[in-house]
Amino acid sequence: QVQLVESGGGLVQAGGSLRLSCAASGLTFSNYAMGWFRQAPGKEREFVAVITRSVGSTYYADSVKGRFTISRDNAKKTVYLQMNSLKPEDTAVYYCAAAYTASSIATPRKDDDYNFWGQGTRVTVSS
């Protein structure tokens, strides 16, 4: 049974930082690109960042580029999202997701590309 468990969310002031983690189990982690998505209140879920399965290439949404950094540790089966210079508009539930990719350089960015999802962790940024 595949499980993705996010942690690290919380309440932070604008300008602050948080580091989200997502621990995976039940899958061959290195076969999956790993992504972070978020859903703000009243809005649709949106792509945030993705890291390729082994090469470690990354891709970010324009709204977080330069502030967020995605990374992964294949030995620990964990993906991270370091979030700096947080803004109130970053307030959302953050989800990690795993996408099986045949290519080691694929950077899936659509919900439908992903096979497994975590339950989410809430991030609230106060102004």
Buried (B, 14 or more C-beta within 10 A) or exposed (E): EEEBBBEBBEEBEEEBEBEBBBBBEEBEBEBBBBBBBBBBEEEEBBBBBBBBBBEEBBBBBEBBEEBBBBBBEBEEBBBBBBBBEBBEEBBBBBBBBBBBBEEBEBBBBEBEBBBBBBEBBEBBBEE
